[in-house]
């Protein structure tokens, strides 16, 4: 019952609505208790039918962009698949980088998060990005959640061995994270100056090169990681409903309750 409450609440909160009010009680107690059916009484079929699942526009808030945002991730992912089928090319690229760019440090473990940190540091220093704190944070969280989920499943599905003979090489998780946040920084600050985008993508590319230099990944792993990262962030920007502002957050009420010996929290959000 509790997972259902969370899922319904988060879905309705993130997608948004304008007509209805949704109240969810998180009950501590047995599922067959009468109060455990509160969610069923509160959320009816009509509310779900009239609400935001039928209102998702799947278009950018700033206007139509066409296919342009999807060209880069498509090219990166397609190149990764092609090169992956050519073992000789993979081996030559790996040998060149390993011989000419030896690296065994841990900078790549931290540099992957640099674009995310830069966006917030710049915001706190007075450089305002495209979105406010609430929407920006929601977009960043959903972007990394999507890209991480895709990457972990592709790793298991493909079962590619790393150059150092460890498992789960394709795609690179570090590179996916780096390019997810790099594209996030590009979308938030790139309109202010192209140098923000150049810096973000350069840092993300550096992470990929470091991963190859450490014999942790092949070139196709890096390319696919970049493609997945950019695709994930772009998809979140396309579908985000921009409800995380002060006006919407003030519509959320959370308070404790006690009912027939059961205790828990009630969350009420007015759409």
Phi and psi restraints in degrees (value plus and minus 20) as a CYANA .aco file:
   2 UNK   PHI     -81.7   -41.7
   2 UNK   PSI     -66.8   -26.8
   3 UNK   PHI     -78.0   -38.0
   3 UNK   PSI     -57.3   -17.3
   4 UNK   PHI     -82.7   -42.7
   4 UNK   PSI     -62.3   -22.3
   5 UNK   PHI     -79.8   -39.8
   5 UNK   PSI     -68.2   -28.2
   6 UNK   PHI     -80.3   -40.3
   6 UNK   PSI     -65.6   -25.6
   7 UNK   PHI     -84.0   -44.0
   7 UNK   PSI     -65.1   -25.1
   8 UNK   PHI     -83.8   -43.8
   8 UNK   PSI     -64.7   -24.7
   9 UNK   PHI     -83.0   -43.0
   9 UNK   PSI     -67.7   -27.7
  10 UNK   PHI     -85.8   -45.8
  10 UNK   PSI     -58.4   -18.4
  11 UNK   PHI     -82.6   -42.6
  11 UNK   PSI     -67.6   -27.6
  12 UNK   PHI     -88.0   -48.0
  12 UNK   PSI     -55.3   -15.3
  13 UNK   PHI     -89.9   -49.9
  13 UNK   PSI     -62.6   -22.6
  14 UNK   PHI     -95.0   -55.0
  14 UNK   PSI     -53.5   -13.5
  15 UNK   PHI    -106.8   -66.8
  15 UNK   PSI     -49.3    -9.3
  16 UNK   PHI      63.3   103.3
  16 UNK   PSI     144.1   184.1
  17 UNK   PHI    -184.3  -144.3
  17 UNK   PSI     152.9   192.9
  18 UNK   PHI    -151.2  -111.2
  18 UNK   PSI     -23.7    16.3
  19 UNK   PHI    -135.1   -95.1
  19 UNK   PSI     -47.2    -7.2
  20 UNK   PHI    -141.8  -101.8
  20 UNK   PSI     148.8   188.8
  21 UNK   PHI    -141.5  -101.5
  21 UNK   PSI     116.7   156.7
  22 UNK   PHI    -142.5  -102.5
  22 UNK   PSI     105.0   145.0
  23 UNK   PHI    -138.6   -98.6
  23 UNK   PSI     114.5   154.5
  24 UNK   PHI    -149.3  -109.3
  24 UNK   PSI     109.3   149.3
  25 UNK   PHI    -126.8   -86.8
  25 UNK   PSI     105.5   145.5
  26 UNK   PHI    -115.5   -75.5
  26 UNK   PSI      85.2   125.2
  27 UNK   PHI    -116.5   -76.5
  27 UNK   PSI     116.4   156.4
  28 UNK   PHI    -122.3   -82.3
  28 UNK   PSI      91.1   131.1
  29 UNK   PHI     137.9   177.9
  29 UNK   PSI     159.4   199.4
  30 UNK   PHI     -85.4   -45.4
  30 UNK   PSI     128.5   168.5
  31 UNK   PHI     -90.2   -50.2
  31 UNK   PSI     -42.9    -2.9
  32 UNK   PHI    -106.8   -66.8
  32 UNK   PSI     -15.8    24.2
  33 UNK   PHI     -89.4   -49.4
  33 UNK   PSI     123.8   163.8
  34 UNK   PHI     -74.8   -34.8
  34 UNK   PSI     -54.3   -14.3
  35 UNK   PHI     -90.6   -50.6
  35 UNK   PSI     -37.0     3.0
  36 UNK   PHI     -91.9   -51.9
  36 UNK   PSI     -30.9     9.1
  37 UNK   PHI    -113.3   -73.3
  37 UNK   PSI     -12.7    27.3
  38 UNK   PHI     -79.9   -39.9
  38 UNK   PSI     -59.8   -19.8
  39 UNK   PHI     -81.4   -41.4
  39 UNK   PSI     -55.1   -15.1
  40 UNK   PHI     -90.1   -50.1
  40 UNK   PSI     -53.1   -13.1
  41 UNK   PHI     -95.9   -55.9
  41 UNK   PSI     -50.9   -10.9
  42 UNK   PHI    -102.4   -62.4
  42 UNK   PSI     -60.9   -20.9
  43 UNK   PHI    -120.6   -80.6
  43 UNK   PSI      83.4   123.4
  44 UNK   PHI    -123.4   -83.4
  44 UNK   PSI     150.8   190.8
  45 UNK   PHI     -83.8   -43.8
  45 UNK   PSI     -55.6   -15.6
  46 UNK   PHI     -84.7   -44.7
  46 UNK   PSI     -60.6   -20.6
  47 UNK   PHI     -81.9   -41.9
  47 UNK   PSI     -66.9   -26.9
  48 UNK   PHI     -85.3   -45.3
  48 UNK   PSI     -56.8   -16.8
  49 UNK   PHI     -88.2   -48.2
  49 UNK   PSI     -60.4   -20.4
  50 UNK   PHI    -103.8   -63.8
  50 UNK   PSI     -30.5     9.5
  51 UNK   PHI    -110.7   -70.7
  51 UNK   PSI    -177.1  -137.1
  52 UNK   PHI     -89.1   -49.1
  52 UNK   PSI     -39.4     0.6
  53 UNK   PHI     -80.7   -40.7
  53 UNK   PSI     -43.4    -3.4
  54 UNK   PHI    -117.4   -77.4
  54 UNK   PSI     -15.9    24.1
  55 UNK   PHI    -136.2   -96.2
  55 UNK   PSI     -18.3    21.7
  56 UNK   PHI     -85.5   -45.5
  56 UNK   PSI     101.3   141.3
  57 UNK   PHI    -107.7   -67.7
  57 UNK   PSI     -44.9    -4.9
  58 UNK   PHI      29.7    69.7
  58 UNK   PSI      32.2    72.2
  59 UNK   PHI    -165.1  -125.1
  59 UNK   PSI     135.0   175.0
  60 UNK   PHI     -91.8   -51.8
  60 UNK   PSI     124.3   164.3
  61 UNK   PHI     -84.4   -44.4
  61 UNK   PSI     -51.6   -11.6
  62 UNK   PHI    -111.3   -71.3
  62 UNK   PSI     -16.2    23.8
  63 UNK   PHI     102.4   142.4
  63 UNK   PSI     156.8   196.8
  64 UNK   PHI     -89.0   -49.0
  64 UNK   PSI     116.8   156.8
  65 UNK   PHI    -140.5  -100.5
  65 UNK   PSI     -32.3     7.7
  66 UNK   PHI      48.1    88.1
  66 UNK   PSI    -166.0  -126.0
  67 UNK   PHI    -111.6   -71.6
  67 UNK   PSI     -26.3    13.7
  68 UNK   PHI     -73.9   -33.9
  68 UNK   PSI     -64.6   -24.6
  69 UNK   PHI     -85.1   -45.1
  69 UNK   PSI     -36.9     3.1
  70 UNK   PHI    -119.2   -79.2
  70 UNK   PSI     -23.5    16.5
  71 UNK   PHI     -86.7   -46.7
  71 UNK   PSI     -68.4   -28.4
  72 UNK   PHI     -80.1   -40.1
  72 UNK   PSI     -72.0   -32.0
  73 UNK   PHI     -82.4   -42.4
  73 UNK   PSI     -52.8   -12.8
  74 UNK   PHI     -87.2   -47.2
  74 UNK   PSI     -63.6   -23.6
  75 UNK   PHI     -86.0   -46.0
  75 UNK   PSI     -62.0   -22.0
  76 UNK   PHI     -84.1   -44.1
  76 UNK   PSI     -67.2   -27.2
  77 UNK   PHI     -87.1   -47.1
  77 UNK   PSI     -61.6   -21.6
  78 UNK   PHI     -83.3   -43.3
  78 UNK   PSI     -62.2   -22.2
  79 UNK   PHI     -82.2   -42.2
  79 UNK   PSI     -58.8   -18.8
  80 UNK   PHI     -81.6   -41.6
  80 UNK   PSI     -64.5   -24.5
  81 UNK   PHI     -84.4   -44.4
  81 UNK   PSI     -62.2   -22.2
  82 UNK   PHI     -85.6   -45.6
  82 UNK   PSI     -69.5   -29.5
  83 UNK   PHI     -85.6   -45.6
  83 UNK   PSI     -52.2   -12.2
  84 UNK   PHI     -80.7   -40.7
  84 UNK   PSI     -46.2    -6.2
  85 UNK   PHI    -104.2   -64.2
  85 UNK   PSI     -20.5    19.5
  86 UNK   PHI    -139.7   -99.7
  86 UNK   PSI      66.0   106.0
  87 UNK   PHI     -76.1   -36.1
  87 UNK   PSI     -55.1   -15.1
  88 UNK   PHI     -83.0   -43.0
  88 UNK   PSI     -61.6   -21.6
  89 UNK   PHI     -86.4   -46.4
  89 UNK   PSI     -62.7   -22.7
  90 UNK   PHI     -77.8   -37.8
  90 UNK   PSI     -64.9   -24.9
  91 UNK   PHI     -85.7   -45.7
  91 UNK   PSI     -60.6   -20.6
  92 UNK   PHI     -86.9   -46.9
  92 UNK   PSI     -63.4   -23.4
  93 UNK   PHI     -84.0   -44.0
  93 UNK   PSI     -63.3   -23.3
  94 UNK   PHI     -83.4   -43.4
  94 UNK   PSI     -62.6   -22.6
  95 UNK   PHI     -84.0   -44.0
  95 UNK   PSI     -60.3   -20.3
  96 UNK   PHI     -84.4   -44.4
  96 UNK   PSI     -68.9   -28.9
  97 UNK   PHI     -86.3   -46.3
  97 UNK   PSI     -61.8   -21.8
  98 UNK   PHI     -84.6   -44.6
  98 UNK   PSI     -54.6   -14.6
  99 UNK   PHI    -101.5   -61.5
  99 UNK   PSI     -54.9   -14.9
 100 UNK   PHI    -122.3   -82.3
 100 UNK   PSI     -36.5     3.5
 101 UNK   PHI    -151.1  -111.1
 101 UNK   PSI      44.4    84.4
 102 UNK   PHI     -86.1   -46.1
 102 UNK   PSI     112.0   152.0
 103 UNK   PHI    -173.7  -133.7
 103 UNK   PSI     112.5   152.5
 104 UNK   PHI    -156.8  -116.8
 104 UNK   PSI       1.4    41.4
 105 UNK   PHI    -105.0   -65.0
 105 UNK   PSI    -184.9  -144.9
 106 UNK   PHI    -145.7  -105.7
 106 UNK   PSI      -5.2    34.8
 107 UNK   PHI     -80.7   -40.7
 107 UNK   PSI     -54.5   -14.5
 108 UNK   PHI     -83.3   -43.3
 108 UNK   PSI     -46.7    -6.7
 109 UNK   PHI     -87.6   -47.6
 109 UNK   PSI     -45.6    -5.6
 110 UNK   PHI    -125.7   -85.7
 110 UNK   PSI     -53.1   -13.1
 111 UNK   PHI     -84.0   -44.0
 111 UNK   PSI     -45.0    -5.0
 112 UNK   PHI     -82.4   -42.4
 112 UNK   PSI     -45.1    -5.1
 113 UNK   PHI    -116.7   -76.7
 113 UNK   PSI     -21.0    19.0
 114 UNK   PHI     -79.0   -39.0
 114 UNK   PSI     -63.5   -23.5
 115 UNK   PHI     -81.5   -41.5
 115 UNK   PSI     -58.2   -18.2
 116 UNK   PHI     -83.0   -43.0
 116 UNK   PSI     -68.2   -28.2
 117 UNK   PHI     -83.2   -43.2
 117 UNK   PSI     -57.7   -17.7
 118 UNK   PHI     -84.3   -44.3
 118 UNK   PSI     -59.4   -19.4
 119 UNK   PHI     -79.9   -39.9
 119 UNK   PSI     -66.1   -26.1
 120 UNK   PHI     -93.3   -53.3
 120 UNK   PSI     -57.6   -17.6
 121 UNK   PHI     -84.9   -44.9
 121 UNK   PSI     -61.7   -21.7
 122 UNK   PHI     -85.8   -45.8
 122 UNK   PSI     -57.6   -17.6
 123 UNK   PHI     -84.1   -44.1
 123 UNK   PSI     -64.0   -24.0
 124 UNK   PHI     -86.9   -46.9
 124 UNK   PSI     -45.0    -5.0
 125 UNK   PHI    -108.0   -68.0
 125 UNK   PSI     -18.8    21.2
 126 UNK   PHI      91.1   131.1
 126 UNK   PSI     -21.8    18.2
 127 UNK   PHI    -110.3   -70.3
 127 UNK   PSI      86.2   126.2
 128 UNK   PHI    -104.9   -64.9
 128 UNK   PSI     109.0   149.0
 129 UNK   PHI    -108.7   -68.7
 129 UNK   PSI    -183.9  -143.9
 130 UNK   PHI     -88.1   -48.1
 130 UNK   PSI     -59.6   -19.6
 131 UNK   PHI    -137.1   -97.1
 131 UNK   PSI     141.4   181.4
 132 UNK   PHI     -95.8   -55.8
 132 UNK   PSI     156.9   196.9
 133 UNK   PHI     -80.0   -40.0
 133 UNK   PSI     -63.9   -23.9
 134 UNK   PHI     -84.6   -44.6
 134 UNK   PSI     -71.1   -31.1
 135 UNK   PHI     -86.6   -46.6
 135 UNK   PSI     -58.9   -18.9
 136 UNK   PHI     -81.5   -41.5
 136 UNK   PSI     -64.2   -24.2
 137 UNK   PHI     -87.1   -47.1
 137 UNK   PSI     -60.8   -20.8
 138 UNK   PHI     -83.2   -43.2
 138 UNK   PSI     -61.4   -21.4
 139 UNK   PHI     -84.8   -44.8
 139 UNK   PSI     -64.8   -24.8
 140 UNK   PHI     -82.6   -42.6
 140 UNK   PSI     -63.3   -23.3
 141 UNK   PHI     -85.6   -45.6
 141 UNK   PSI     -64.2   -24.2
 142 UNK   PHI     -89.0   -49.0
 142 UNK   PSI     -54.5   -14.5
 143 UNK   PHI     -84.6   -44.6
 143 UNK   PSI     -68.0   -28.0
 144 UNK   PHI     -91.7   -51.7
 144 UNK   PSI     -50.7   -10.7
 145 UNK   PHI     -84.6   -44.6
 145 UNK   PSI     -65.0   -25.0
 146 UNK   PHI     -86.2   -46.2
 146 UNK   PSI     -68.0   -28.0
 147 UNK   PHI     -85.1   -45.1
 147 UNK   PSI     -58.6   -18.6
 148 UNK   PHI     -86.1   -46.1
 148 UNK   PSI     -60.0   -20.0
 149 UNK   PHI     -84.9   -44.9
 149 UNK   PSI     -65.9   -25.9
 150 UNK   PHI     -81.7   -41.7
 150 UNK   PSI     -65.2   -25.2
 151 UNK   PHI     -82.4   -42.4
 151 UNK   PSI     -66.2   -26.2
 152 UNK   PHI     -83.1   -43.1
 152 UNK   PSI     -58.3   -18.3
 153 UNK   PHI     -91.8   -51.8
 153 UNK   PSI     -58.7   -18.7
 154 UNK   PHI     -86.3   -46.3
 154 UNK   PSI     -58.5   -18.5
 155 UNK   PHI     -76.4   -36.4
 155 UNK   PSI     -67.8   -27.8
 156 UNK   PHI     -88.9   -48.9
 156 UNK   PSI     -59.9   -19.9
 157 UNK   PHI     -86.4   -46.4
 157 UNK   PSI     -62.1   -22.1
 158 UNK   PHI    -101.4   -61.4
 158 UNK   PSI     -58.2   -18.2
 159 UNK   PHI      43.6    83.6
 159 UNK   PSI      16.8    56.8
 160 UNK   PHI    -100.1   -60.1
 160 UNK   PSI     118.5   158.5
 161 UNK   PHI    -106.4   -66.4
 161 UNK   PSI     120.3   160.3
 162 UNK   PHI     -94.3   -54.3
 162 UNK   PSI     144.5   184.5
 163 UNK   PHI     -80.1   -40.1
 163 UNK   PSI     -49.0    -9.0
 164 UNK   PHI    -108.3   -68.3
 164 UNK   PSI      -7.6    32.4
 165 UNK   PHI      54.7    94.7
 165 UNK   PSI      -9.2    30.8
 166 UNK   PHI    -106.3   -66.3
 166 UNK   PSI     150.1   190.1
 167 UNK   PHI    -111.5   -71.5
 167 UNK   PSI     152.1   192.1
 168 UNK   PHI      39.5    79.5
 168 UNK   PSI      43.3    83.3
 169 UNK   PHI    -110.1   -70.1
 169 UNK   PSI     -56.2   -16.2
 170 UNK   PHI    -129.6   -89.6
 170 UNK   PSI      98.9   138.9
 171 UNK   PHI    -111.2   -71.2
 171 UNK   PSI     159.7   199.7
 172 UNK   PHI     -98.0   -58.0
 172 UNK   PSI     102.1   142.1
 173 UNK   PHI     -87.4   -47.4
 173 UNK   PSI     -60.4   -20.4
 174 UNK   PHI     -81.2   -41.2
 174 UNK   PSI     -64.2   -24.2
 175 UNK   PHI     -88.0   -48.0
 175 UNK   PSI     -57.6   -17.6
 176 UNK   PHI     -79.6   -39.6
 176 UNK   PSI     -68.0   -28.0
 177 UNK   PHI     -81.6   -41.6
 177 UNK   PSI     -64.9   -24.9
 178 UNK   PHI     -80.4   -40.4
 178 UNK   PSI     -64.9   -24.9
 179 UNK   PHI     -98.4   -58.4
 179 UNK   PSI     -45.8    -5.8
 180 UNK   PHI     -81.3   -41.3
 180 UNK   PSI     -69.1   -29.1
 181 UNK   PHI     -95.5   -55.5
 181 UNK   PSI     -48.8    -8.8
 182 UNK   PHI     -85.3   -45.3
 182 UNK   PSI     -63.1   -23.1
 183 UNK   PHI     -89.5   -49.5
 183 UNK   PSI     -53.5   -13.5
 184 UNK   PHI     -80.0   -40.0
 184 UNK   PSI     -65.1   -25.1
 185 UNK   PHI     -86.2   -46.2
 185 UNK   PSI     -58.9   -18.9
 186 UNK   PHI     -80.6   -40.6
 186 UNK   PSI     -62.9   -22.9
 187 UNK   PHI     -92.0   -52.0
 187 UNK   PSI     -50.6   -10.6
 188 UNK   PHI    -103.2   -63.2
 188 UNK   PSI     -59.9   -19.9
 189 UNK   PHI    -140.6  -100.6
 189 UNK   PSI     -31.0     9.0
 190 UNK   PHI     -80.9   -40.9
 190 UNK   PSI     -47.7    -7.7
 191 UNK   PHI     -89.5   -49.5
 191 UNK   PSI     -40.5    -0.5
 192 UNK   PHI    -102.6   -62.6
 192 UNK   PSI     -59.5   -19.5
 193 UNK   PHI    -180.3  -140.3
 193 UNK   PSI     115.8   155.8
 194 UNK   PHI     -83.5   -43.5
 194 UNK   PSI     -44.4    -4.4
 195 UNK   PHI     -86.2   -46.2
 195 UNK   PSI     -47.8    -7.8
 196 UNK   PHI     -83.2   -43.2
 196 UNK   PSI     -62.9   -22.9
 197 UNK   PHI     -87.5   -47.5
 197 UNK   PSI     -63.7   -23.7
 198 UNK   PHI     -81.3   -41.3
 198 UNK   PSI     -64.3   -24.3
 199 UNK   PHI     -83.9   -43.9
 199 UNK   PSI     -61.1   -21.1
 200 UNK   PHI     -85.9   -45.9
 200 UNK   PSI     -68.5   -28.5
 201 UNK   PHI     -90.0   -50.0
 201 UNK   PSI     -53.4   -13.4
 202 UNK   PHI     -84.6   -44.6
 202 UNK   PSI     -62.6   -22.6
 203 UNK   PHI     -83.5   -43.5
 203 UNK   PSI     -60.7   -20.7
 204 UNK   PHI     -85.7   -45.7
 204 UNK   PSI     -60.5   -20.5
 205 UNK   PHI     -84.4   -44.4
 205 UNK   PSI     -55.8   -15.8
 206 UNK   PHI     -82.7   -42.7
 206 UNK   PSI     -57.5   -17.5
 207 UNK   PHI     -80.8   -40.8
 207 UNK   PSI     -65.0   -25.0
 208 UNK   PHI     -81.4   -41.4
 208 UNK   PSI     -62.5   -22.5
 209 UNK   PHI     -83.9   -43.9
 209 UNK   PSI     -61.3   -21.3
 210 UNK   PHI     -81.5   -41.5
 210 UNK   PSI     -59.2   -19.2
 211 UNK   PHI     -84.9   -44.9
 211 UNK   PSI     -57.6   -17.6
 212 UNK   PHI     -90.8   -50.8
 212 UNK   PSI     -58.2   -18.2
 213 UNK   PHI     -84.3   -44.3
 213 UNK   PSI     -49.5    -9.5
 214 UNK   PHI    -105.5   -65.5
 214 UNK   PSI     -14.9    25.1
 215 UNK   PHI      40.8    80.8
 215 UNK   PSI       8.7    48.7
 216 UNK   PHI    -110.1   -70.1
 216 UNK   PSI     -40.3    -0.3
 217 UNK   PHI    -171.4  -131.4
 217 UNK   PSI     138.0   178.0
 218 UNK   PHI    -112.1   -72.1
 218 UNK   PSI     147.4   187.4
 219 UNK   PHI     -78.0   -38.0
 219 UNK   PSI     -64.9   -24.9
 220 UNK   PHI     -80.0   -40.0
 220 UNK   PSI     -51.1   -11.1
 221 UNK   PHI     -82.5   -42.5
 221 UNK   PSI     -59.9   -19.9
 222 UNK   PHI     -89.6   -49.6
 222 UNK   PSI     -64.7   -24.7
 223 UNK   PHI     -83.4   -43.4
 223 UNK   PSI     -64.0   -24.0
 224 UNK   PHI     -87.2   -47.2
 224 UNK   PSI     -58.6   -18.6
 225 UNK   PHI     -80.9   -40.9
 225 UNK   PSI     -62.0   -22.0
 226 UNK   PHI     -84.3   -44.3
 226 UNK   PSI     -62.5   -22.5
 227 UNK   PHI     -83.9   -43.9
 227 UNK   PSI     -64.2   -24.2
 228 UNK   PHI     -84.7   -44.7
 228 UNK   PSI     -61.2   -21.2
 229 UNK   PHI     -82.9   -42.9
 229 UNK   PSI     -68.1   -28.1
 230 UNK   PHI     -86.1   -46.1
 230 UNK   PSI     -63.1   -23.1
 231 UNK   PHI     -80.0   -40.0
 231 UNK   PSI     -64.4   -24.4
 232 UNK   PHI     -84.0   -44.0
 232 UNK   PSI     -67.9   -27.9
 233 UNK   PHI     -83.3   -43.3
 233 UNK   PSI     -61.6   -21.6
 234 UNK   PHI     -85.6   -45.6
 234 UNK   PSI     -58.8   -18.8
 235 UNK   PHI     -84.9   -44.9
 235 UNK   PSI     -57.7   -17.7
 236 UNK   PHI     -87.0   -47.0
 236 UNK   PSI     -60.9   -20.9
 237 UNK   PHI     -83.2   -43.2
 237 UNK   PSI     -53.9   -13.9
 238 UNK   PHI     -88.6   -48.6
 238 UNK   PSI     -58.2   -18.2
 239 UNK   PHI    -120.9   -80.9
 239 UNK   PSI     -29.7    10.3
 240 UNK   PHI     -84.3   -44.3
 240 UNK   PSI     117.7   157.7
 241 UNK   PHI    -118.4   -78.4
 241 UNK   PSI     -19.9    20.1
 242 UNK   PHI      34.4    74.4
 242 UNK   PSI      33.6    73.6
 243 UNK   PHI    -125.3   -85.3
 243 UNK   PSI     -21.5    18.5
 244 UNK   PHI    -114.0   -74.0
 244 UNK   PSI      43.5    83.5
 245 UNK   PHI    -142.0  -102.0
 245 UNK   PSI     156.4   196.4
 246 UNK   PHI     -81.3   -41.3
 246 UNK   PSI     -57.2   -17.2
 247 UNK   PHI     -82.9   -42.9
 247 UNK   PSI     -60.1   -20.1
 248 UNK   PHI     -97.8   -57.8
 248 UNK   PSI     -58.1   -18.1
 249 UNK   PHI     -86.4   -46.4
 249 UNK   PSI     -47.3    -7.3
 250 UNK   PHI     -90.3   -50.3
 250 UNK   PSI     -34.3     5.7
 251 UNK   PHI    -105.1   -65.1
 251 UNK   PSI     -23.5    16.5
 252 UNK   PHI    -117.8   -77.8
 252 UNK   PSI     105.5   145.5
 253 UNK   PHI    -140.8  -100.8
 253 UNK   PSI     113.8   153.8
 254 UNK   PHI    -148.1  -108.1
 254 UNK   PSI     105.4   145.4
 255 UNK   PHI    -172.3  -132.3
 255 UNK   PSI     131.4   171.4
 256 UNK   PHI     -95.5   -55.5
 256 UNK   PSI     139.8   179.8
 257 UNK   PHI    -169.4  -129.4
 257 UNK   PSI     140.2   180.2
 258 UNK   PHI    -155.0  -115.0
 258 UNK   PSI     109.6   149.6
 259 UNK   PHI    -164.5  -124.5
 259 UNK   PSI      94.3   134.3
 260 UNK   PHI      32.0    72.0
 260 UNK   PSI      24.2    64.2
 261 UNK   PHI      63.0   103.0
 261 UNK   PSI     -23.6    16.4
 262 UNK   PHI    -119.0   -79.0
 262 UNK   PSI     120.0   160.0
 263 UNK   PHI    -143.4  -103.4
 263 UNK   PSI     129.1   169.1
 264 UNK   PHI    -199.7  -159.7
 264 UNK   PSI    -180.7  -140.7
 265 UNK   PHI    -139.3   -99.3
 265 UNK   PSI     123.0   163.0
 266 UNK   PHI    -131.1   -91.1
 266 UNK   PSI     112.6   152.6
 267 UNK   PHI    -140.2  -100.2
 267 UNK   PSI     105.3   145.3
 268 UNK   PHI    -142.8  -102.8
 268 UNK   PSI     103.6   143.6
 269 UNK   PHI    -144.0  -104.0
 269 UNK   PSI     103.9   143.9
 270 UNK   PHI    -115.0   -75.0
 270 UNK   PSI      99.6   139.6
